[in-house]
Amino acid sequence: PEVVDRYEDVWGTRPPEEVGLQVTEVFEAIHDGAVRGLFVMGENPALSEPDIAHAEEALAELDFLAVADIFPTETTEHADVILPAASFAEKSGTFTNTERRVQLVSPAIDPPGRARPDWEIVQSLATRMGADWDYETPAEIMDEIAQVAPIYGGISHDRLEREGGLQWPCPDDDHPGTKFLYEDGFNFEDGKARFVPADMGEPGELPDEEYPLTLTTGRVLYHFHTGTLTRRVDALTDHVGESFVEIHPRTAAELGITDGQTVCVQSRRGSIDVRSQVTERPGEGVVFVPMHFVDGPANALTGEEYDPTSGIPEYKVASVRVHPLDGAGGVSVATDD
């Protein structure tokens, strides 16, 4: 309540106190008819959501979808309206990295065409919906962040310009920033940390006779997330230009699969046709598929099991079967009853 009070003092209106929907809950709400319109900024859920066949069904069910992004994506294919956004190199603002360091950036080039910074897009939409927003620069937005978020209280564009990066917590203008978090104690009254036994639980899906292998998905060095940017860079696609499946040599031998062969990887959600890489990187009985590609998408295979606390989908564990194919690779997304 104290936090909500602080926002109400600054904004002049009380924020809603009910918890909003997580991304995965939004897609379930679409299927249930509770969400009829969606505004997506800089995300590509048509490729990043688990069980993408189900996610694409949800996007198709919407009455209205607007997407703000810097390039066409698999999600913009479903959009009623696409709002062109400026990229990181075309706008002013700050980045906060996982070291808690806040750094100021300035545009190196102008946005192309009608592309606009995100804050201008959001402000224009808010104004049309009746809000009284009149920010003129990102510096003003940073000043408001400092008012409502105590860990940013001493951070401003002017100070970042003078001093360089500052690490939160930085509660006031005289604070130098916090180099080591919890250097003098942890965030409890006695200053001591708490150790809690981790209950890993069980995966939502375990290998069985029909789907005897465990699929895990993840990243490769040369690509980022759904590849919206990186798959457009020849120097990166020259290294890894297509999806693949990594298989342990003994598992491959049992399945009659050779290195570089086109194979079908199938789960209860769908299937993909990709080339095999026979390598000792995965363990026996485990296969790996990268998450970045439209042809051979890993999330055609993953299921809709979620961590009960974080809501994160179980991208790292799914049960699959793999068999050799003749001919070229491709993708098929199908359900298996």
Rosetta silent file (secondary structure, phi, psi, omega in degrees, C-alpha in Angstrom):
SEQUENCE: PEVVDRYEDVWGTRPPEEVGLQVTEVFEAIHDGAVRGLFVMGENPALSEPDIAHAEEALAELDFLAVADIFPTETTEHADVILPAASFAEKSGTFTNTERRVQLVSPAIDPPGRARPDWEIVQSLATRMGADWDYETPAEIMDEIAQVAPIYGGISHDRLEREGGLQWPCPDDDHPGTKFLYEDGFNFEDGKARFVPADMGEPGELPDEEYPLTLTTGRVLYHFHTGTLTRRVDALTDHVGESFVEIHPRTAAELGITDGQTVCVQSRRGSIDVRSQVTERPGEGVVFVPMHFVDGPANALTGEEYDPTSGIPEYKVASVRVHPLDGAGGVSVATDD
SCORE:     score description
SCORE:     0.000 S_00000001
   1 L     0.000  -36.176 -179.692    0.000    0.000    0.000 S_00000001
   2 H   -64.557  -36.912  178.972    2.832    2.451    0.755 S_00000001
   3 H   -66.253  -44.646  179.378    4.227    1.972   -2.754 S_00000001
   4 H   -62.224  -38.704  177.525    0.819    2.553   -4.321 S_00000001
   5 H   -59.585  -41.837 -178.300    0.442    5.696   -2.193 S_00000001
   6 H   -63.236  -43.095  178.641    3.749    7.033   -3.540 S_00000001
   7 H   -65.249  -38.927  179.052    2.651    6.528   -7.139 S_00000001
   8 H   -63.739  -38.382  178.541   -0.690    8.159   -6.433 S_00000001
   9 H   -62.190  -39.617 -177.363    1.086   11.215   -4.986 S_00000001
  10 H   -80.428  -41.677 -173.190    3.194   11.610   -8.137 S_00000001
  11 H   -87.247  -21.641 -177.049    0.628   10.614  -10.752 S_00000001
  12 L    77.633    9.165  175.502   -2.469   12.157   -9.202 S_00000001
  13 L  -148.840  149.382 -174.810   -4.392    8.934   -9.722 S_00000001
  14 L   -87.822  124.550  177.410   -4.332    5.633   -7.860 S_00000001
  15 L   -65.655  153.358  175.492   -2.866    2.699   -9.777 S_00000001
  16 L   -65.091  141.190 -176.959   -4.883   -0.542   -9.808 S_00000001
  17 L   -95.270  -12.172  177.959   -3.839   -2.822   -6.982 S_00000001
  18 L   -74.789  148.172 -178.381   -4.827   -6.117   -8.606 S_00000001
  19 L   -74.885  133.852  179.059   -1.993   -8.094  -10.187 S_00000001
  20 L   -77.055  176.211 -178.315   -1.961   -7.997  -13.981 S_00000001
  21 L   -81.372  139.477  168.706   -1.670  -10.977  -16.311 S_00000001
  22 L   -75.407  164.223 -175.841    1.670  -12.550  -17.157 S_00000001
  23 H   -55.543  -47.341 -178.210    2.384  -13.094  -20.861 S_00000001
  24 H   -64.022  -33.277  177.662    1.491  -16.774  -20.744 S_00000001
  25 H   -70.153  -30.968  177.737   -1.734  -15.938  -18.890 S_00000001
  26 H   -60.211  -43.383 -177.492   -2.619  -13.409  -21.586 S_00000001
  27 H   -68.331  -35.511  173.913   -2.651  -16.136  -24.225 S_00000001
  28 H   -66.079  -39.288  179.338   -4.880  -18.347  -22.095 S_00000001
  29 H   -65.131  -33.192  175.680   -7.185  -15.357  -21.539 S_00000001
  30 H   -63.406  -47.129  179.900   -7.402  -14.862  -25.317 S_00000001
  31 H   -61.655  -32.663 -178.945   -8.488  -18.483  -25.759 S_00000001
  32 H   -82.853   -6.882 -179.692  -11.042  -17.989  -22.963 S_00000001
  33 L    85.668    4.737 -177.840  -12.417  -14.825  -24.601 S_00000001
  34 L   -82.529  -23.269  176.427  -11.394  -12.559  -21.705 S_00000001
  35 L  -118.297  123.537 -176.521   -8.803  -10.634  -23.789 S_00000001
  36 L  -113.895  -16.121  178.321   -9.928   -9.374  -27.194 S_00000001
  37 E  -135.307  150.448 -175.454   -7.212   -6.849  -28.059 S_00000001
  38 E  -144.985  138.837  175.123   -3.447   -6.872  -27.609 S_00000001
  39 E  -118.788  118.067 -175.526   -0.608   -4.358  -27.995 S_00000001
  40 E  -113.308  128.944  178.676    2.842   -5.962  -28.401 S_00000001
  41 E  -119.464  117.994  170.950    6.090   -3.951  -28.195 S_00000001
  42 L    60.842   25.868  176.963    9.418   -5.425  -29.265 S_00000001
  43 L  -128.702  160.240 -176.848    8.384   -9.028  -28.682 S_00000001
  44 L  -132.902   65.255 -173.549    7.721  -11.914  -31.051 S_00000001
  45 H   -63.788  -20.134  177.584    5.337  -14.291  -29.247 S_00000001
  46 H   -64.445  -15.630  177.123    4.410  -16.061  -32.494 S_00000001
  47 H  -119.807  -23.379 -173.695    7.860  -17.662  -32.251 S_00000001
  48 H   -94.539  -20.382 -179.084    8.805  -17.318  -28.573 S_00000001
  49 L   -74.176  149.124  175.150    5.713  -18.741  -26.857 S_00000001
  50 L   -68.195  149.162 -177.684    5.624  -22.465  -26.011 S_00000001
  51 L    52.790   69.740 -171.746    3.496  -24.574  -28.363 S_00000001
  52 H   -63.870  -22.666  174.983    3.533  -21.937  -31.102 S_00000001
  53 H   -62.328  -40.301  178.495    0.628  -23.566  -32.931 S_00000001
  54 H   -69.762  -38.774  178.653   -1.517  -22.735  -29.889 S_00000001
  55 H   -64.902  -41.323  179.388   -0.028  -19.225  -29.663 S_00000001
  56 H   -66.934  -34.345  174.178   -0.769  -18.510  -33.324 S_00000001
  57 H   -60.302  -41.464  179.830   -4.346  -19.679  -32.805 S_00000001
  58 H   -64.152  -45.487  179.250   -4.640  -17.128  -29.990 S_00000001
  59 H   -61.027  -36.646  179.276   -3.258  -14.297  -32.159 S_00000001
  60 H   -70.999  -26.053 -178.835   -5.736  -15.224  -34.893 S_00000001
  61 H   -77.612  -20.381 -176.827   -8.621  -15.158  -32.387 S_00000001
  62 L   -60.983  144.530  171.081   -7.979  -11.553  -31.327 S_00000001
  63 L   -72.642  -31.172 -176.244  -10.382   -8.845  -32.486 S_00000001
  64 E  -153.916  131.850  176.446   -7.459   -6.425  -32.740 S_00000001
  65 E  -132.209  124.177  173.221   -3.666   -6.728  -32.610 S_00000001
  66 E  -116.194  139.423 -178.402   -1.226   -3.816  -32.779 S_00000001
  67 E  -131.089  130.016  171.755    2.545   -4.373  -32.855 S_00000001
  68 E  -108.635  121.009 -177.734    5.346   -1.834  -32.418 S_00000001
  69 E  -158.465  170.385 -177.346    8.677   -3.136  -33.686 S_00000001
  70 L   -95.863  -18.082  177.882   11.706   -2.211  -35.775 S_00000001
  71 L  -137.129  157.509  168.397   11.403   -5.079  -38.317 S_00000001
  72 L   -61.049  141.216  179.008    8.614   -7.308  -39.623 S_00000001
  73 L  -132.992  177.829  175.731    8.330  -10.432  -37.462 S_00000001
  74 L   -64.000  -27.055  178.622    6.259  -13.581  -37.325 S_00000001
  75 L   -77.065  -38.415 -179.919    3.951  -11.680  -34.941 S_00000001
  76 H   -63.537  -20.339  177.086    3.450   -8.660  -37.233 S_00000001
  77 H   -62.644  -22.871  179.938    2.026  -11.077  -39.815 S_00000001
  78 H   -96.022   -5.197 -168.176   -1.034  -11.294  -37.552 S_00000001
  79 L   -78.929  144.356  169.229   -1.249   -7.551  -36.791 S_00000001
  80 L   -80.980  -33.527  179.591   -4.050   -5.182  -37.789 S_00000001
  81 E  -136.355  134.264  174.635   -1.736   -2.213  -37.195 S_00000001
  82 E  -117.562  124.229  179.343    2.080   -2.076  -37.204 S_00000001
  83 E  -105.210  115.918 -176.626    3.741    0.941  -35.588 S_00000001
  84 E   -72.773  126.288 -176.498    7.370    1.408  -36.723 S_00000001
  85 E  -106.944  155.986  174.897    9.711    1.894  -33.775 S_00000001
  86 L   -80.333  146.026  178.745   13.204    3.363  -33.527 S_00000001
  87 L   -83.830  175.274 -179.284   16.057    1.004  -32.743 S_00000001
  88 H   -58.214  -30.147 -176.923   18.534    1.351  -29.873 S_00000001
  89 H   -84.037   -1.494 -172.348   20.944    3.255  -32.146 S_00000001
  90 H  -118.774   14.212 -176.471   18.276    5.783  -33.122 S_00000001
  91 L  -150.645  163.476  177.278   17.048    7.106  -29.760 S_00000001
  92 L   -96.061  156.521  176.189   18.051    8.588  -26.428 S_00000001
  93 E   154.569 -157.902  179.861   17.557    6.967  -23.057 S_00000001
  94 E  -130.814  152.357  166.736   19.191    4.608  -20.586 S_00000001
  95 E  -114.331  138.034  169.680   20.055    0.939  -20.363 S_00000001
  96 E  -112.468  118.064 -176.824   20.226   -0.860  -17.022 S_00000001
  97 L   -92.676 -179.636 -175.730   22.321   -4.025  -17.286 S_00000001
  98 L   -75.919   -2.168  169.952   22.400   -7.067  -15.030 S_00000001
  99 L   -88.370    2.544 -177.375   25.277   -5.493  -13.090 S_00000001
 100 L    71.927   16.447 -177.482   22.650   -2.836  -12.087 S_00000001
 101 E   -89.307  123.859  178.497   24.617   -0.229  -14.016 S_00000001
 102 E   -95.945  123.862 -177.408   22.498    2.535  -15.571 S_00000001
 103 E  -128.021  144.003 -178.571   24.113    4.044  -18.668 S_00000001
 104 E   -89.310  138.050  175.161   23.038    6.884  -20.937 S_00000001
 105 E  -125.785  150.645  178.494   22.818    6.383  -24.700 S_00000001
 106 L  -127.190  154.517 -177.422   22.362    8.908  -27.483 S_00000001
 107 L   -67.336  136.124  174.856   21.267    8.362  -31.084 S_00000001
 108 L   -92.167  -27.800  179.161   24.010    7.563  -33.570 S_00000001
 109 L  -141.557  164.423  178.459   21.685    7.861  -36.583 S_00000001
 110 L   -81.992  148.264  175.355   18.186    9.185  -37.263 S_00000001
 111 L   -63.367  143.832  179.376   15.212    6.799  -37.292 S_00000001
 112 L   -78.078  149.400  171.964   14.160    5.857  -40.835 S_00000001
 113 L    54.156 -127.562 -177.427   10.844    6.951  -42.329 S_00000001
 114 L   -99.906   14.048  179.517    8.075    7.331  -39.770 S_00000001
 115 L   -63.995  141.246 -177.337    9.774    5.277  -37.055 S_00000001
 116 E  -134.135  153.807  174.605    9.527    6.809  -33.578 S_00000001
 117 L   -60.725  152.389 -177.782   11.017    6.076  -30.131 S_00000001
 118 H   -54.753  -43.471 -175.028    8.909    3.807  -27.940 S_00000001
 119 H   -63.900  -32.937  177.395    8.108    6.529  -25.416 S_00000001
 120 H   -69.969  -39.004  178.182    6.642    8.737  -28.145 S_00000001
 121 H   -62.325  -48.808 -177.994    4.499    5.878  -29.441 S_00000001
 122 H   -65.002  -40.873  179.216    3.175    5.048  -25.970 S_00000001
 123 H   -63.731  -40.838  178.434    2.565    8.713  -25.132 S_00000001
 124 H   -62.970  -41.665  177.956    0.607    9.248  -28.352 S_00000001
 125 H   -65.440  -44.386 -179.371   -1.570    6.227  -27.611 S_00000001
 126 H   -62.128  -41.356  179.514   -2.101    7.296  -24.001 S_00000001
 127 H   -62.740  -41.543  178.820   -3.079   10.813  -25.056 S_00000001
 128 H   -66.897  -22.466  177.989   -5.636    9.461  -27.530 S_00000001
 129 L   -91.533    4.905  173.991   -7.071    7.377  -24.687 S_00000001
 130 L   104.325   -1.222  178.435   -7.549   10.481  -22.534 S_00000001
 131 L   -76.670  152.491 -179.541   -4.353   10.575  -20.462 S_00000001
 132 L  -103.785   70.781  179.986   -2.667   13.905  -19.863 S_00000001
 133 L  -102.382  131.226 -177.021    0.918   12.985  -20.749 S_00000001
 134 L  -140.224   37.918  176.294    3.168   15.772  -21.948 S_00000001
 135 L   -64.443  140.488  177.477    6.754   14.495  -21.707 S_00000001
 136 L  -107.968  -22.073 -178.937    9.072   16.298  -24.083 S_00000001
 137 L  -145.407  158.267  173.063   12.271   14.296  -23.572 S_00000001
 138 H   -61.584  -26.247  178.483   13.401   10.938  -22.161 S_00000001
 139 H   -60.610  -37.439  178.252   15.221   12.939  -19.443 S_00000001
 140 H   -65.411  -36.996  178.991   11.832   13.982  -18.025 S_00000001
 141 H   -67.309  -40.114  177.154   10.755   10.347  -17.893 S_00000001
 142 H   -62.330  -37.825  177.758   13.967    9.441  -16.056 S_00000001
 143 H   -63.148  -37.413  178.487   13.226   12.189  -13.532 S_00000001
 144 H   -70.411  -38.199  175.649    9.813   10.656  -12.885 S_00000001
 145 H   -57.626  -42.657  179.185   11.362    7.210  -12.475 S_00000001
 146 H   -62.022  -31.933  178.952   13.641    8.730   -9.821 S_00000001
 147 H   -70.902  -40.499 -170.479   10.545   10.063   -8.011 S_00000001
 148 H   -98.640  -19.520 -178.573    8.617    6.790   -7.882 S_00000001
 149 L  -116.592  103.351 -173.857   11.408    4.168   -7.703 S_00000001
 150 H   -55.865  -32.197 -178.131   13.728    4.751   -4.709 S_00000001
 151 H   -67.139  -19.446  177.037   16.589    2.663   -6.143 S_00000001
 152 H  -103.625   10.462 -169.456   16.803    5.194   -9.014 S_00000001
 153 L   -56.844  -31.589 -178.199   16.255    8.215   -6.760 S_00000001
 154 L  -103.228   15.372 -175.315   19.646    9.834   -7.403 S_00000001
 155 L  -107.423  129.398  176.435   19.923    9.035  -11.102 S_00000001
 156 L  -142.641  163.121  177.360   19.259   11.602  -13.840 S_00000001
 157 H   -61.914  -40.028  179.574   20.393   12.123  -17.401 S_00000001
 158 H   -60.275  -44.028 -178.386   22.434   15.145  -16.345 S_00000001
 159 H   -68.904  -40.310  177.581   24.276   13.143  -13.699 S_00000001
 160 H   -63.684  -35.394  177.021   24.880   10.215  -16.030 S_00000001
 161 H   -63.007  -38.960 -178.122   26.266   12.655  -18.592 S_00000001
 162 H   -78.325  -42.019 -166.941   28.730   13.992  -16.015 S_00000001
 163 H  -108.111  -11.070 -173.887   29.687   10.829  -14.168 S_00000001
 164 L    84.162 -156.531 -175.398   29.054    7.928  -16.530 S_00000001
 165 L   -67.485  145.019  175.582   27.258    4.790  -15.381 S_00000001
 166 E  -126.380  140.721 -178.963   25.731    4.546  -11.903 S_00000001
 167 E  -101.236  126.938  174.813   24.704    1.338  -10.172 S_00000001
 168 L   -74.119  155.524   -3.074   21.420    1.137   -8.318 S_00000001
 169 L   -66.378  137.280  175.594   20.544    1.428   -5.486 S_00000001
 170 L  -139.512   80.851 -164.639   21.366    5.105   -5.832 S_00000001
 171 L   -73.323  -20.822 -178.629   18.779    6.738   -3.554 S_00000001
 172 L  -150.408  174.010 -173.962   19.771   10.413   -3.772 S_00000001
 173 L   -63.833  -23.369 -178.320   21.887   12.932   -5.663 S_00000001
 174 L   -93.000   -7.269 -176.945   24.834   12.578   -3.264 S_00000001
 175 L   -78.809  136.646 -176.866   24.938    8.783   -3.322 S_00000001
 176 L   -81.491   -0.007 -171.042   27.795    7.298   -5.430 S_00000001
 177 L    90.138  162.176 -173.411   25.811    4.234   -6.444 S_00000001
 178 L  -108.199  107.257 -177.160   26.180    0.742   -5.017 S_00000001
 179 L   -70.133  -45.894 -179.819   29.172   -1.167   -6.336 S_00000001
 180 L  -117.568  117.229  178.301   28.499   -4.365   -4.374 S_00000001
 181 L   -70.493  134.015 -179.650   24.908   -5.288   -3.594 S_00000001
 182 L    62.123   32.702  179.064   24.478   -6.481    0.030 S_00000001
 183 L   -62.328  -35.769 -175.873   28.113   -5.655    0.823 S_00000001
 184 L  -106.700   13.611 -179.853   27.196   -4.851    4.439 S_00000001
 185 L   139.733  160.861 -178.807   24.414   -7.376    4.900 S_00000001
 186 L   -91.478  172.927 -170.030   21.390   -8.853    3.257 S_00000001
 187 L   -82.974   54.712  173.132   17.907   -7.396    3.104 S_00000001
 188 L  -132.694  162.166 -175.750   16.710   -8.788    6.431 S_00000001
 189 L   -58.655  -36.538 -179.421   16.585   -7.150    9.865 S_00000001
 190 L   -89.186   -1.402  177.947   19.575   -9.163   11.087 S_00000001
 191 L    75.583    1.785 -177.418   21.471   -8.641    7.820 S_00000001
 192 L   -94.787  148.640  177.716   21.933  -12.386    7.344 S_00000001
 193 L   -74.455  164.682  175.963   21.087  -14.306    4.195 S_00000001
 194 L  -119.589  131.878  173.650   18.481  -17.077    4.138 S_00000001
 195 L  -103.888  131.200 -178.096   19.046  -20.495    2.599 S_00000001
 196 L  -125.601  128.511  177.738   15.926  -22.303    1.447 S_00000001
 197 L   -57.388  136.187 -178.746   15.880  -25.901    0.180 S_00000001
 198 L   -94.184  118.804  175.563   15.104  -25.943   -3.533 S_00000001
 199 L   -95.055  101.568 -176.607   12.297  -28.263   -4.553 S_00000001
 200 L   -71.121  -20.501 -179.275   12.969  -28.840   -8.243 S_00000001
 201 L    67.794 -165.525  177.073    9.779  -30.823   -8.642 S_00000001
 202 L  -118.862  150.646  174.737    9.224  -32.992  -11.698 S_00000001
 203 L   -60.544  155.791  177.583    8.915  -31.980  -15.333 S_00000001
 204 L   -70.221  -14.990 -177.166    5.411  -31.737  -16.695 S_00000001
 205 L  -144.406  125.947  179.155    6.343  -34.377  -19.238 S_00000001
 206 L  -113.391  150.481  178.849    8.652  -37.368  -18.822 S_00000001
 207 L   -58.139  146.268  177.135   10.021  -39.673  -21.557 S_00000001
 208 L  -142.693 -171.641 -176.298    7.946  -42.744  -22.278 S_00000001
 209 L   -63.719  -34.863 -177.501    7.792  -45.530  -24.856 S_00000001
 210 L   -78.815  -39.827  179.284    6.146  -43.299  -27.473 S_00000001
 211 L  -126.091   85.300 -166.746    8.385  -40.251  -26.909 S_00000001
 212 L   -86.327   -6.038 -176.062   11.578  -41.694  -25.370 S_00000001
 213 E  -108.697  153.609  176.025   13.955  -38.721  -25.659 S_00000001
 214 E  -100.356  123.133  175.162   14.238  -35.516  -23.629 S_00000001
 215 E   -92.953  133.237  167.337   14.345  -32.279  -25.624 S_00000001
 216 E  -124.389  144.846 -177.670   16.051  -29.224  -24.207 S_00000001
 217 E  -118.677  162.608  179.562   16.093  -25.874  -26.016 S_00000001
 218 E   177.275 -155.446 -170.704   18.342  -22.841  -25.750 S_00000001
 219 L  -110.015  161.022  164.821   20.622  -20.367  -27.480 S_00000001
 220 L  -116.641  160.872 -172.816   23.644  -20.408  -29.729 S_00000001
 221 L   -58.934  -33.943 -166.934   26.394  -17.802  -29.516 S_00000001
 222 L   -91.761    0.377 -177.697   25.588  -16.113  -32.827 S_00000001
 223 L  -135.481  160.942 -176.148   21.867  -15.410  -32.353 S_00000001
 224 L  -130.514  127.353  176.255   19.564  -13.652  -29.897 S_00000001
 225 L    47.422 -124.964 -176.212   16.033  -14.672  -28.877 S_00000001
 226 L   -88.859   13.260  172.637   13.821  -15.127  -31.953 S_00000001
 227 L    72.265   17.025 -178.505   16.490  -13.777  -34.304 S_00000001
 228 L   -54.420  -38.982  176.275   14.527  -10.676  -35.319 S_00000001
 229 L   -95.650  -49.375 -167.336   17.834   -8.816  -35.650 S_00000001
 230 H   -69.606  -29.800  178.373   20.518  -11.485  -35.770 S_00000001
 231 H   -72.480   -3.636  175.854   18.999  -13.585  -38.574 S_00000001
 232 H   -96.454    0.244 -174.869   19.362  -10.485  -40.784 S_00000001
 233 L  -106.741  113.536 -176.121   23.149  -10.352  -40.331 S_00000001
 234 H   -59.352  -38.002 -178.446   25.098  -12.364  -42.909 S_00000001
 235 H   -63.284  -25.597  178.058   28.182  -12.555  -40.703 S_00000001
 236 H   -87.935  -43.773  179.513   26.080  -14.347  -38.063 S_00000001
 237 H   -69.585  -20.558  173.186   24.038  -16.582  -40.338 S_00000001
 238 L   -63.549  -31.111  177.862   27.280  -17.640  -42.028 S_00000001
 239 L   -79.705  -52.282  178.999   28.155  -19.302  -38.703 S_00000001
 240 L  -135.526  103.189 -173.126   24.720  -20.734  -37.897 S_00000001
 241 L  -104.292   -5.360 -177.438   22.215  -20.253  -40.690 S_00000001
 242 L  -154.271  165.427  177.191   19.523  -22.790  -39.860 S_00000001
 243 L   -70.547  164.701 -178.799   17.976  -24.810  -37.086 S_00000001
 244 E  -161.579  172.687  172.613   19.396  -28.195  -36.137 S_00000001
 245 E  -130.527  128.303  176.316   19.190  -30.924  -33.532 S_00000001
 246 E   -90.899  132.660 -176.532   22.184  -32.096  -31.506 S_00000001
 247 E  -133.841  136.272  176.628   22.215  -35.827  -30.721 S_00000001
 248 L   -65.375  144.234 -177.093   24.690  -37.861  -28.696 S_00000001
 249 H   -54.401  -40.560 -178.570   26.640  -40.397  -30.841 S_00000001
 250 H   -70.483  -37.963  176.393   25.265  -43.434  -29.005 S_00000001
 251 H   -65.289  -42.664  178.971   21.704  -42.146  -29.227 S_00000001
 252 H   -61.233  -42.025  179.748   22.193  -41.380  -32.914 S_00000001
 253 H   -62.552  -41.662  178.548   23.565  -44.886  -33.541 S_00000001
 254 H   -61.904  -32.306 -177.026   20.559  -46.461  -31.828 S_00000001
 255 H   -92.428   -4.043 -177.974   18.242  -44.392  -34.056 S_00000001
 256 L    71.568   33.726 -176.329   20.199  -44.999  -37.252 S_00000001
 257 L  -108.852  135.857  176.676   21.010  -41.298  -37.624 S_00000001
 258 L  -111.486  160.394 -178.533   24.227  -39.937  -39.118 S_00000001
 259 L   -62.154  132.494  178.992   25.762  -36.483  -38.788 S_00000001
 260 L    84.733   -0.742 -179.492   24.213  -33.940  -41.190 S_00000001
 261 L   -78.870  146.250  175.112   21.223  -36.118  -41.991 S_00000001
 262 E   -78.271  128.316 -177.199   17.756  -34.591  -42.189 S_00000001
 263 E  -130.026  161.743  173.415   15.619  -35.881  -39.332 S_00000001
 264 E  -105.888  126.116  173.727   12.126  -35.344  -37.937 S_00000001
 265 E  -107.963  122.731 -172.356   11.858  -34.281  -34.302 S_00000001
 266 E  -130.370  136.711  172.497    8.322  -34.815  -33.019 S_00000001
 267 L  -122.882 -172.875  178.118    6.524  -34.104  -29.756 S_00000001
 268 L   -72.482  -13.253  179.284    2.874  -34.257  -28.750 S_00000001
 269 L   -93.117  -34.377 -175.522    2.472  -30.651  -29.991 S_00000001
 270 L   178.990 -166.560 -178.252    4.049  -30.831  -33.424 S_00000001
 271 E  -147.072  155.410  175.177    7.121  -31.720  -35.452 S_00000001
 272 E  -134.247  148.901  174.599   10.071  -30.110  -37.205 S_00000001
 273 E  -109.217  117.271 -176.338   12.420  -31.362  -39.911 S_00000001
 274 E  -141.378  170.182  177.024   16.034  -30.268  -39.296 S_00000001
 275 E   -87.039  147.028 -179.483   19.575  -31.475  -39.855 S_00000001
 276 E   -88.037  146.852  168.494   21.282  -33.551  -37.201 S_00000001
 277 E  -123.373  108.788 -179.331   24.536  -32.691  -35.470 S_00000001
 278 E   -84.347  114.493 -172.327   26.011  -35.775  -33.855 S_00000001
 279 L  -153.940  156.458  179.028   28.029  -34.494  -30.904 S_00000001
 280 L   -87.103    6.920  179.644   28.816  -35.354  -27.306 S_00000001
 281 L   -62.551  -48.979  173.954   27.523  -31.993  -26.060 S_00000001
 282 L   -82.125  158.628  175.328   24.105  -33.382  -25.019 S_00000001
 283 L   -75.923  171.258  175.924   23.912  -36.465  -22.828 S_00000001
 284 L   -63.020  137.524  179.269   22.631  -39.806  -24.003 S_00000001
 285 L    81.123    0.457  179.563   18.870  -39.721  -24.476 S_00000001
 286 E  -118.454  138.794  174.329   18.866  -35.907  -24.644 S_00000001
 287 E  -125.333  152.123 -177.658   18.592  -33.757  -27.778 S_00000001
 288 E  -123.063  134.769  175.283   19.067  -30.006  -28.156 S_00000001
 289 E  -130.011  130.539  178.891   17.306  -27.600  -30.585 S_00000001
 290 E   -72.541  158.593 -171.387   18.080  -23.830  -30.704 S_00000001
 291 L   -95.119    1.150 -161.674   15.252  -21.344  -30.186 S_00000001
 292 L   -92.848   -9.128 -162.528   16.088  -18.753  -32.856 S_00000001
 293 L  -112.525  145.836  177.178   14.720  -20.046  -36.160 S_00000001
 294 L   -77.674  -43.114  175.237   11.444  -19.853  -38.052 S_00000001
 295 L   -86.617  115.317 -172.682   12.211  -22.984  -40.088 S_00000001
 296 L    82.397   45.882 -175.586   12.590  -25.709  -37.523 S_00000001
 297 L   -73.628  129.222 -179.259   11.236  -23.732  -34.547 S_00000001
 298 H   -59.424  -35.477 -174.651   11.980  -25.297  -31.180 S_00000001
 299 H   -81.259    4.595  163.790    8.696  -24.042  -29.736 S_00000001
 300 H   -71.018  -16.253 -174.366    6.690  -26.105  -32.179 S_00000001
 301 L  -105.735  -29.414 -173.106    7.708  -28.893  -29.793 S_00000001
 302 L   -74.245  156.584 -175.346    7.601  -27.365  -26.295 S_00000001
 303 L  -106.985  174.080 -176.091    4.537  -27.640  -24.079 S_00000001
 304 L  -100.179   59.299  169.384    2.444  -25.318  -21.972 S_00000001
 305 L  -104.381  138.090 -172.965    3.649  -26.298  -18.523 S_00000001
 306 E  -128.995  145.797  172.964    4.563  -23.331  -16.311 S_00000001
 307 L   -64.910  129.806 -174.099    6.537  -22.730  -13.142 S_00000001
 308 L   -67.019  -22.631 -178.600    3.910  -21.973  -10.470 S_00000001
 309 L   -91.937  -52.359 -174.637    5.897  -19.086   -8.971 S_00000001
 310 L   -88.736  -22.334 -175.738    7.507  -17.304  -11.919 S_00000001
 311 L    78.927    4.988 -178.781    5.081  -18.360  -14.646 S_00000001
 312 L   -72.207  133.205  179.306    8.031  -19.220  -16.915 S_00000001
 313 E   -66.250  157.882 -179.358    7.195  -21.953  -19.450 S_00000001
 314 L   -84.687   68.397 -179.596    9.005  -25.285  -19.291 S_00000001
 315 L   -67.359  -24.215 -167.701   11.151  -24.581  -22.352 S_00000001
 316 L   -90.315   -8.417 -177.946   13.969  -26.820  -21.129 S_00000001
 317 L  -141.227  121.517  170.895   12.192  -30.163  -20.881 S_00000001
 318 E  -152.014  155.267 -179.636    9.865  -31.885  -23.341 S_00000001
 319 E   -97.830  132.276 -175.909    9.524  -35.473  -24.533 S_00000001
 320 E  -139.993  168.221  167.201   10.230  -36.167  -28.210 S_00000001
 321 E  -128.311  152.107 -176.260   11.066  -38.854  -30.725 S_00000001
 322 E  -132.208  134.194  175.722   13.534  -38.500  -33.596 S_00000001
 323 E  -144.882  152.977 -177.691   13.753  -40.464  -36.839 S_00000001
 324 E   -68.257  152.893  175.166   15.650  -40.054  -40.120 S_00000001
 325 L  -127.906  156.930  169.090   14.062  -38.465  -43.191 S_00000001
 326 L  -100.701  148.175  177.093   14.939  -38.454  -46.856 S_00000001
 327 L    93.317 -171.002 -172.777   15.043  -35.144  -48.755 S_00000001
 328 L   -79.767  159.910  178.455   15.420  -31.557  -47.635 S_00000001
 329 L   -77.836  166.563  179.563   14.638  -30.131  -44.233 S_00000001
 330 E  -175.570 -151.459  179.792   11.626  -27.972  -43.447 S_00000001
 331 E  -148.853  138.948  168.440    8.967  -27.516  -40.819 S_00000001
 332 E  -135.318  134.082  178.702    5.556  -28.882  -40.065 S_00000001
 333 L  -112.837  114.618 -175.071    3.500  -27.800  -37.111 S_00000001
 334 L  -146.138  156.527  176.058    0.828  -30.334  -36.242 S_00000001
 335 L   -94.586  151.683  179.189   -0.970  -31.679  -33.236 S_00000001
 336 L  -123.926  105.118 -177.613   -0.689  -35.295  -32.159 S_00000001
 337 L   -72.629    0.000    0.000   -3.779  -36.529  -30.386 S_00000001
